[in-house]
């Protein structure tokens, strides 16, 4: 995911809609979760000759193996 | 307390109408009386179509008097989640943005229900656009649970759950993009099936790849009747499944002894399950055993990753749908909803394609697990939490912990049903869930029916 810092998130959001400072704070918290999920997905993608192997993925709700 | 005919299950109501023992008009009037009595305190319905419902009922009564064959849902009063378009009937999505929208067409599911003789009695409440969290600032304030009037109903198909369990409608339909029909089914002592992806067409609604239109009912048989009416191929819908739909209701009785049910014990034990949830789930498993099922503990991988994948795809689709309106009408959206809808704006195409790829891998893996272990289904709780309030704890809500059991099967497309399993300390019901093979929705209904026949959950009525 391209937006790595709070400043980048705020700049992107203000490009789109007229957020208040309170909105921005809420959004930053949510985007932390989005970034974590997107990074997790990227980490699971394999080289061209490989396949995603679910059988080696996590066994718990928190994503632990 | 609710009056006599409204206490009957959908299948019983339909039988009485078909046999001429009660008129559809009388049935509708009873339900309207219940809505008038209860809706002011429950907020289950946003719009009630009294005139339209009575007109549909008169048409059914006339058809019966003329000797016409009535449809399989003749006279059944149905509440439709207010995100599902209904021809000529206001559809607000509980948003000021659509406060006065009157659709010109029914969504295909609604059309199919009407063709089966169902009577659309009104539009049920939801979180704004079925998204984020319930808010007092929504067009219609959030629904309250009929089981505890101090507790909000679990959503987003919250009004649908509340209306069915409070006997304001024979059944309702909701939508389930990450558990938002199964979770309210569990929290309202109901059966709620998220069908296999593509079985029930979303034609006439927005293009949301993993949100399935789902019936919420008081019995397993009612669920089968509803699903049979709702399912079917729609050539104009590229996600619609062209296969033959089984006769779910006719085939619902099955001897389930010897059926193997998988229990992903490590995963279930890793969730922050509240004690009442654990108790209800273990009781549910004992009931399955008493019905002859063989419980097989096994290792299920990838649930957290699949939950994240579904979360990303959902967010991306939601933003795609709302991007222009957010820019044009920012102040018409609720203050919570509009922030949640923005999340997808930060995802790249690659992020979403990665998530879809992980979802596909999980789908194939889960299908292979069912086959290799010869499992008819797997069993889990529906939610780790016994109340809506607990499920919204900061830090857990944004990570989707409340949907840890449900949302992986949205991105995978497998059918999944929540069943009544107990009650929490606050008096709010707790569900357990069965998830099965792609296009084997019938097996889940058969399991649910066998369970329903030997439990008394469907006879319990909220004391309101």
Contacts between the chains, C-beta under 8 A, distances in Angstrom:
chain1	res1	chain2	res2	distance
A	1	B	346	6.5
A	1	B	347	6.6
A	1	B	348	6.7
A	1	B	351	5.6
A	2	B	346	7.6
A	2	B	348	6.0
A	3	B	346	4.9
A	9	B	346	6.7
A	12	B	345	6.8
A	12	B	346	6.4
A	13	B	342	6.3
A	13	B	345	7.4
A	16	B	323	7.9
A	16	B	326	6.9
A	16	B	327	6.4
A	16	B	342	7.1
A	16	B	345	5.9
A	17	B	326	5.6
A	17	B	327	6.2
A	17	B	330	4.9
A	17	B	338	7.4
A	17	B	342	7.0
A	18	B	330	5.9
A	23	B	335	7.4
A	23	B	338	7.9
A	23	B	339	5.8
A	26	B	339	5.0
A	27	B	339	5.4
A	27	B	342	6.1
A	27	B	343	7.9
A	29	B	398	6.7
A	30	B	339	6.7
A	30	B	340	6.8
A	30	B	343	5.5
A	30	B	398	5.8
A	31	B	343	6.6
A	31	B	346	5.6
A	33	B	311	7.9
A	33	B	398	4.7
A	33	B	399	5.8
A	34	B	311	7.9
A	34	B	312	7.1
A	34	B	315	6.6
A	34	B	343	5.2
A	34	B	346	5.9
A	34	B	347	6.8
A	35	B	346	7.7
A	36	B	308	7.8
A	37	B	308	4.0
A	37	B	309	7.8
A	37	B	311	5.6
A	37	B	312	5.3
A	37	B	355	7.7
A	38	B	312	6.3
A	38	B	347	6.4
A	38	B	351	4.4
A	38	B	354	7.4
A	38	B	355	7.7
A	40	B	305	6.5
A	40	B	308	5.3
A	41	B	305	7.8
A	41	B	308	6.6
A	41	B	309	6.3
A	41	B	312	6.6
A	41	B	351	6.6
A	41	B	354	4.0
A	41	B	355	5.0
A	41	B	357	7.9
A	41	B	358	5.5
A	42	B	350	7.9
A	42	B	351	7.5
A	42	B	354	5.7
A	44	B	305	6.4
A	44	B	354	7.5
A	44	B	358	5.5
A	44	B	361	8.0
A	45	B	354	5.6
A	45	B	357	6.7
A	51	B	361	7.4
A	52	B	357	6.5
A	52	B	358	6.2
A	52	B	361	3.9
A	53	B	361	7.8
A	54	B	301	5.5
A	54	B	302	4.1
A	54	B	305	7.6
A	54	B	361	5.3
A	54	B	362	5.5
A	54	B	364	7.9
A	54	B	365	3.7
A	55	B	301	5.6
A	55	B	365	6.7
A	56	B	301	7.2
A	57	B	301	4.5
A	57	B	302	3.8
A	57	B	304	7.7
A	57	B	305	5.1
A	58	B	301	6.6
A	58	B	302	6.8
A	58	B	303	7.3
A	58	B	304	4.8
A	58	B	305	6.4
A	59	B	266	4.9
A	59	B	267	6.0
A	59	B	270	7.2
A	59	B	299	6.3
A	59	B	300	7.2
A	59	B	301	5.8
A	60	B	266	7.0
A	60	B	267	6.4
A	60	B	270	3.5
A	60	B	304	6.8
A	61	B	267	6.9
A	61	B	270	4.8
A	61	B	271	4.5
A	61	B	272	7.4
A	61	B	303	7.3
A	61	B	304	6.2
A	61	B	384	7.8
A	61	B	401	6.6
A	61	B	404	4.8
A	62	B	270	6.8
A	62	B	304	6.8
A	63	B	304	3.8
A	63	B	305	6.9
A	63	B	308	7.9
A	64	B	270	7.5
